[in-house]
Amino acid sequence: MEIGKLQRRYLDFTSTLFHEGFLDNQFTQLQQLQDESSPEFVLEVVTLFFEDSEKLLDELSRTLDQQAVDFKKVDAHVHQLKGSSASIGAQRVKNVCVAFRNFCEEMNQEGCLRCLRQVRNEYFLVKNKLETLFALEQQIVAAGGSVPMMW
Amino acid sequence: MAVDTETQFHVLAVDDSLLDRKLIERLLKTSSFQVTTVDSGSKALEVLGLREDQQPEHNEIEVNLVITDYCMPGMTGYDLLKKIKESSSLKDIPVVIMSSENVPSRINRCLEGGAEEFFLKPVQLSDLKRLRPHILKGKSKEQETENTTIISTSTGTTSSSGSNKRTAIAIDEDLAPNKRTRLRFSSSSSLTLV
């Protein structure tokens, strides 16, 4: 595929991610912080987010699976997940975390389990979207073009 | 001697989250600061030269500002703030607190405890523009009080290779914006209080 088409596809895809709320302005901030002195910045930060989140999701499953749930511990994990999703602009993940923390406060195990399912879904959705985004970037660069930015 | 506004100042960033450390480091470097990051309050105190025996070492690194997360296991950002402000050798270093949670009582507590600013996470580049005035204020005050100071200081220009001397930064009480509430709400809220 020629560069122009690849670039347009990239821009359309990015645009959709924002419109559908997967990403918010914080992600754009990350892109703006990337430059020649830190050319892989977004990828590095997003990779940290992936690693962090999967660890947290596992911990959450374990903690919520107990007979006597330690809601303070659950809340601490969700707080961390909320923080890192907010830091990279993963808006839908962050929003579920807000609801999740409310259920923790109410010590509502059922509500927490529902949120866990939801947050896991949203996480894997955004992970998939971001991996696609990076793949599209790589395609453009491999074809000899430059990745267009949206601002 | 005019304060050189192009001087690279050294910021110590404290956050237990690796992701957030990476982010704040990038933000600070983009804003032309020299950066050291640590993952805890106790490590921060080590870098600042304040150990358990409360005696500052002779070869600690010069730090012009500390920016710290509030929620950290062990020593919180507030605890770190108090330790810095209670130390005769460190109390003049400006401290900024970051938090992902917008809790007015927490914000007030930090500002009253001596924090210069309170930033809501995720921190933006525009927030960091507010750091330089705090550092410069302290540095220019230091020039004025040089002749009459009773604080033991050894003044050295901040070079990129790092000065080995401790420079006490005196911040005039009137100029310290401790009483002013500067809040930046998250972008989802429509209220910005300055």
Interface residues (C-beta under 8 A of the other chain):
Chain A: D24 N25 Q26 Q29 L30 Q32 L33 S37 S38 F41 E44 V45 L48 F49 D52 H79 Q80 K82 G83 S84 A86 S87 I88
Chain B: S17 L18 L19 D20 K22 L23 R26 L27 K29 T30 C71 S100 K121 P122 Q124 L125 S187
